[in-house]
Amino acid sequence: MAVHFEAYQKIMSALREQQVTLVAVSKTKPVEDIQQLYDAGHRDFGENYVQELLDKEAVLPKDIRWHFIGHLQTNKVKYIAPFVHLVHGVDSVKLLSEMDKQAQKNNRILPCLLQVHIAAEETKFGFDEQELVNLPDLSQFKHLAVQGVMGMASFSSNLPLVRNEFKHLKQLYDKMLAGGYRFNTLSMGMSGDYGIAVEEGSNMVRIGSLLFGERNYTS
Ligand SMILES: *Cc1c(COP(=O)(O)O)cnc(C)c1O
C-alpha cells in the first residue's frame, strides 16, 4: 500500500492531543495516494509546484484544503488564488501585493503565512529578522489574512541546532503577536524534525515522506 497508514494514525493521534494541524505533503505523489488518505478522513494536503497542484485539484474532491508550501512566483499566483486554502511561503512584499490583487479579483480573502529564514543554510527562502521588523503595514492588503509564520530548520542531524532554530522562530512569532499581528499559525516541522518543532510550539506541521514514502526527487 502506498500510504503508510500506521504512521499516519500514530502521528495524527499525537498531534490531535496537542491541537497541531497535519498538512500531508503530497508533492510528486499520485492522486491515488491523496485519495486514499482523503478516504481515511484527511483534508489538509500540501503541494510545492503550481502546475502539479492545478492538475491534482482538478480531479480530486473539492473539499480538500490545499496548502501551497513551495516557493510561489508572482506570475503564478493567479492560477491558485481562486481555491488555495493557505499559502505558507510568502517571502516578499511584491508577492504579498500580487496575492492581494489576485484575491480581490477572486472576491475572496487569501490566508497566508510569512516565510522566515531560520536555517543556517544559505539556500532557504524567506524573510530575515530585519526584513520582518521593517515590513510595511500589512493592513494595506485588504484581501489578505496574514495568519502567521512558516520556517524550515537546517537539514541537519545536529538536533540542538534544529531546536534552536525552531525556538528562534517561536520567539519571532510571539514578538509579532505581542506587536499586534493577528497570528494563529506557526508552521514548522517536517518528517525528520516535527517532534522537536511541536515541543518548541509549532501548531502546524508539514509531513510528506513519513506518510507517503520517500520521494524520487526532492525540492
Ligand atoms: C517537501 C516539503 C515538506 C515535507 O518534507 P518531508 O521531509 O517529506 O516530510 C515540508 N515542507 C516543505 C516546505 C517542503 O518543501
Ligand as a Chemical Component Dictionary entry (heavy atoms), coordinates in Angstrom:
data_LIG
# 
_chem_comp.id                   LIG 
_chem_comp.type                 NON-POLYMER 
_chem_comp.pdbx_formal_charge   0 
_chem_comp.three_letter_code    LIG 
# 
loop_
_chem_comp_atom.comp_id 
_chem_comp_atom.atom_id 
_chem_comp_atom.alt_atom_id 
_chem_comp_atom.type_symbol 
_chem_comp_atom.charge 
_chem_comp_atom.model_Cartn_x 
_chem_comp_atom.model_Cartn_y 
_chem_comp_atom.model_Cartn_z 
_chem_comp_atom.pdbx_ordinal 
LIG C1 C1 C 0 8.707  18.716 0.884 1  
LIG C2 C2 C 0 8.407  19.655 1.987 2  
LIG C3 C3 C 0 7.942  19.197 3.246 3  
LIG C4 C4 C 0 7.801  17.727 3.596 4  
LIG O1 O1 O 0 9.047  17.105 3.683 5  
LIG P1 P1 P 0 9.217  15.632 4.320 6  
LIG O2 O2 O 0 10.616 15.616 4.789 7  
LIG O3 O3 O 0 8.948  14.663 3.222 8  
LIG O4 O4 O 0 8.241  15.497 5.427 9  
LIG C5 C5 C 0 7.616  20.142 4.202 10 
LIG N1 N1 N 0 7.734  21.465 3.960 11 
LIG C6 C6 C 0 8.179  21.933 2.787 12 
LIG C7 C7 C 0 8.268  23.400 2.591 13 
LIG C8 C8 C 0 8.532  21.049 1.774 14 
LIG O5 O5 O 0 9.003  21.546 0.608 15 
# 
loop_
_chem_comp_bond.comp_id 
_chem_comp_bond.atom_id_1 
_chem_comp_bond.atom_id_2 
_chem_comp_bond.value_order 
_chem_comp_bond.pdbx_ordinal 
LIG C1 C2 SING 1  
LIG C2 C3 SING 2  
LIG C2 C8 DOUB 3  
LIG C3 C4 SING 4  
LIG C3 C5 DOUB 5  
LIG C4 O1 SING 6  
LIG O1 P1 SING 7  
LIG P1 O2 DOUB 8  
LIG P1 O3 SING 9  
LIG P1 O4 SING 10 
LIG C5 N1 SING 11 
LIG N1 C6 DOUB 12 
LIG C6 C7 SING 13 
LIG C6 C8 SING 14 
LIG C8 O5 SING 15 
# 
